Amino acid sequence: MDYNFLIKDLNKKPTQKLIGTDKGLAQIGDGIVNFTYSIAKSIILTRSSNFNNCIRTGKKVSKIILSNALKNAGMRGFARNRADAHDIADTAEAIVAYVWLNNDMSMEQMIDFLADHLNGNLYDRKEEIELATAAFTRLLAHLKQFLPEN
């Protein structure tokens, strides 16, 4: 089903700030981010067990990972001025939701993208944070092509 009718108001005059500061988009994006990361992590953990064990995990992506990824991707301008880490993470989530609702990238594509960029030891929490930050930085940089330039 096509869901872009949910963002038709944003698409009339889309701007970086309008998309990045939309609280409803951030709430939708929170679910998408956590779901896609959980599946991608499950894929990596299952592959690392040589497919001997099916490892399923539900993982909430921390605000620190998302806020650092948005900054690393050079997309801080999408967030509101004087935004804290929580607000910046909400901006990353809003961007993910906008791109998905606009049919520019499917959840399956996001899962594959994250899984392709999560190379390392996901059992070590410190390393997982670094890997997840790098993977989301790459994902956000990739999504930038689907967003307004202003």
C-alpha positions as CSV (number, residue, x, y, z in Angstrom):
1,M,0.0,0.0,0.0
2,D,1.1,3.5,-0.7
3,Y,1.3,5.6,2.5
4,N,2.7,8.9,1.1
5,F,-0.7,10.5,1.6
6,L,0.4,10.8,5.3
7,I,3.1,13.3,4.2
8,K,1.3,15.2,1.5
9,D,1.3,18.3,3.7
10,L,5.1,18.1,4.1
11,N,5.5,17.5,0.3
12,K,3.8,20.8,-0.6
13,K,6.8,22.8,0.4
14,P,9.3,20.4,1.9
15,T,12.2,21.8,3.9
16,Q,14.9,20.1,5.9
17,K,13.7,21.6,9.2
18,L,10.0,20.8,8.5
19,I,10.8,17.2,7.9
20,G,13.4,16.9,10.7
21,T,11.3,18.5,13.4
22,D,8.0,16.7,12.8
23,K,7.2,14.9,16.0
24,G,4.7,12.5,14.3
25,L,7.4,11.4,11.8
26,A,9.8,10.9,14.6
27,Q,7.4,8.6,16.4
28,I,6.8,6.6,13.2
29,G,10.5,6.6,12.5
30,D,11.3,5.3,16.0
31,G,9.5,2.1,15.3
32,I,11.1,1.8,11.8
33,V,14.6,2.3,13.2
34,N,14.2,-0.2,16.0
35,F,12.6,-2.8,13.7
36,T,15.1,-2.5,10.9
37,Y,18.1,-2.6,13.3
38,S,16.7,-5.6,15.2
39,I,16.3,-7.6,12.0
40,A,19.7,-6.5,10.6
41,K,21.4,-7.5,13.9
42,S,19.5,-10.8,13.9
43,I,20.8,-11.5,10.4
44,I,24.4,-10.7,11.4
45,L,24.2,-12.8,14.6
46,T,22.7,-15.8,12.8
47,R,25.3,-15.6,10.0
48,S,28.1,-15.4,12.6
49,S,26.9,-18.7,14.1
50,N,27.3,-20.3,10.6
51,F,23.5,-20.5,10.5
52,N,23.7,-23.2,13.2
53,N,21.5,-21.0,15.5
54,C,18.7,-18.7,14.5
55,I,19.3,-15.7,16.7
56,R,16.5,-13.2,16.9
57,T,16.8,-10.0,18.9
58,G,14.7,-6.9,19.5
59,K,17.0,-4.0,20.0
60,K,16.2,-0.4,20.7
61,V,18.6,1.9,19.1
62,S,20.0,4.5,21.5
63,K,19.6,8.2,21.1
64,I,23.4,8.6,21.3
65,I,23.9,6.3,18.3
66,L,21.3,8.2,16.2
67,S,22.4,11.7,17.2
68,N,26.0,10.9,16.5
69,A,25.1,9.3,13.2
70,L,23.1,12.4,12.1
71,K,26.0,14.7,13.0
72,N,28.5,12.4,11.3
73,A,26.4,12.3,8.1
74,G,26.5,16.1,8.0
75,M,22.8,16.5,8.5
76,R,22.6,18.5,11.7
77,G,20.8,21.3,9.8
78,F,17.7,19.1,9.7
79,A,17.3,19.4,13.5
80,R,16.0,22.4,15.4
81,N,18.4,25.0,16.8
82,R,19.6,24.2,20.3
83,A,18.6,20.6,19.9
84,D,19.9,18.1,22.5
85,A,20.8,14.5,21.7
86,H,17.2,13.4,22.1
87,D,16.0,16.0,19.7
88,I,18.7,15.2,17.2
89,A,17.9,11.4,17.4
90,D,14.2,12.3,16.8
91,T,15.4,14.1,13.7
92,A,17.1,11.0,12.4
93,E,14.0,9.0,13.1
94,A,11.8,11.6,11.3
95,I,14.1,11.4,8.2
96,V,13.9,7.6,8.1
97,A,10.1,7.7,8.3
98,Y,9.8,10.4,5.7
99,V,11.9,8.5,3.2
100,W,9.9,5.3,3.9
101,L,6.5,7.0,3.6
102,N,7.6,8.7,0.4
103,N,8.4,5.2,-1.0
104,D,12.1,6.1,-1.7
105,M,13.4,3.2,0.3
106,S,11.6,0.1,1.7
107,M,12.2,-1.4,5.1
108,E,13.6,-4.4,3.4
109,Q,16.2,-2.2,1.7
110,M,17.0,-0.5,5.0
111,I,17.5,-3.8,6.7
112,D,19.8,-5.0,3.9
113,F,21.7,-1.7,4.0
114,L,22.2,-1.9,7.7
115,A,23.1,-5.6,7.7
116,D,25.7,-4.9,4.9
117,H,27.3,-2.3,7.1
118,L,27.3,-4.0,10.5
119,N,30.6,-5.9,10.2
120,G,32.2,-6.8,13.5
121,N,31.5,-8.2,16.9
122,L,28.0,-7.3,17.9
123,Y,28.4,-9.3,21.1
124,D,30.7,-6.6,22.5
125,R,28.5,-3.6,23.5
126,K,31.2,-1.0,22.9
127,E,32.0,-2.3,19.5
128,E,28.3,-2.6,18.7
129,I,27.7,1.0,19.5
130,E,30.6,2.0,17.1
131,L,29.3,-0.3,14.4
132,A,25.7,0.8,14.7
133,T,26.8,4.5,14.7
134,A,28.8,3.9,11.5
135,A,26.0,1.9,9.8
136,F,23.3,4.6,10.6
137,T,25.7,7.3,9.5
138,R,26.0,5.6,6.1
139,L,22.3,5.0,6.0
140,L,21.4,8.6,6.7
141,A,24.0,9.8,4.2
142,H,22.4,7.6,1.6
143,L,18.9,8.9,2.5
144,K,20.0,12.5,2.1
145,Q,19.6,12.1,-1.7
146,F,15.8,11.8,-1.2
147,L,15.5,14.9,0.9
148,P,15.1,18.6,0.1
149,E,18.4,20.6,-0.2
150,N,17.1,23.5,1.9
